[in-house]
Amino acid sequence: MDNSLRDSGQAAIARCVSAVMRSRHAVRAFKPRPLDRKLVEDVLQDAAAAPSGANIQPWRVYVVTGTVKEALADALLAASRAGSVPAPAHFPDPLPDVFRARLQDFGARYYESLGIDRTDAAARLRQSERNLSFFGAPVGLLFTIDRRLKSHSWIDLGLFAQNVMIAAKARGIDTCPQVSFAPFHEVIATQLQLEPCEVTAFGMSMGYGNPHAPVNQVAMPRERVRDFARLVGFPEEHAGR
Ligand SMILES: Cc1cc2nc3c(=O)[nH]c(=O)nc-3n(C[C@H](O)[C@H](O)[C@H](O)COP(=O)(O)O)c2cc1C
């Protein structure tokens, strides 16, 4: 452990934050237990501590539950089945090899946990559609941003969303961030009466995860620090961590 942390209460805080960050996983099966409104508001207020360029705080979030969530999910599913939504293109084609390998690894682990054969297009589509009903979570969130802003401000929105997930996890609440909502902006805009300047960036499922669901037991691997970071100018004692 870092010397600066060893002799202070800071070490306990670091362990706590680390445990919360490392225990957050994308959860895709939820208990029916509802979420208290105050709890959600507390999570969002914590998340609003996120930094943003020049403190412009560009995040907007719509939180839906109950019949409003169900009506939205119904409208999204209807649009999906009507084929009225353009096919999502979340990644460039071709995807560089290093990313394609990780994407394929994700797909293999994900569909195996669901007992879905990767060649079974119908079963994959059904699972994909479950995104649109927030995987059965009691609460759904839609994150929007002013479409006039640049990619710089979308970073702020991502930081805010990560804060939402960590603040939720610290309270025992699980989440799944979902870009799957982005292609459905028009439907979402109509259902939630968004302002014309807003664009839907992504959504999120939120609730108490079902720990017994196999889909919630998939651990997605991460690269080691030495594989994605280059530390220069430090003494060699930490090399190779
Ligand atoms: C911006 C973003 C969009 C995502 N979109 C989806 C999605 O639409 N559907 C889904 O099931 N998971 C989605 N995920 C979850 C990722 O698949 C997941 O975070 C990744 O596989 C790592 O797993 P972990 O979060 O459990 O550690 C998304 C994650 C991020 C950060």
The ligand as a Gaussian input file, in Angstrom:
#p B3LYP/6-31G(d) Opt

LIG

0 1
 C      -21.377000       3.431000     -22.458000
 C      -21.781000       2.005000     -22.185000
 C      -22.802000       1.433000     -22.902000
 C      -23.221000       0.124000     -22.633000
 N      -24.308000      -0.369000     -23.295000
 C      -24.797000      -1.572000     -22.937000
 C      -26.014000      -2.028000     -23.495000
 O      -26.642000      -1.356000     -24.312000
 N      -26.506000      -3.223000     -23.074000
 C      -25.858000      -3.985000     -22.143000
 O      -26.359000      -5.067000     -21.798000
 N      -24.685000      -3.577000     -21.596000
 C      -24.152000      -2.389000     -21.957000
 N      -23.006000      -1.921000     -21.370000
 C      -22.351000      -2.719000     -20.323000
 C      -21.030000      -3.326000     -20.805000
 O      -21.254000      -4.442000     -21.626000
 C      -20.214000      -3.720000     -19.564000
 O      -19.970000      -2.574000     -18.783000
 C      -18.881000      -4.343000     -19.930000
 O      -19.088000      -5.572000     -20.588000
 C      -17.991000      -4.574000     -18.701000
 O      -18.662000      -5.392000     -17.773000
 P      -18.932000      -4.909000     -16.282000
 O      -19.576000      -3.553000     -16.342000
 O      -19.868000      -5.963000     -15.720000
 O      -17.623000      -4.880000     -15.585000
 C      -22.548000      -0.640000     -21.647000
 C      -21.482000      -0.058000     -20.949000
 C      -21.108000       1.248000     -21.214000
 C      -19.991000       1.855000     -20.420000

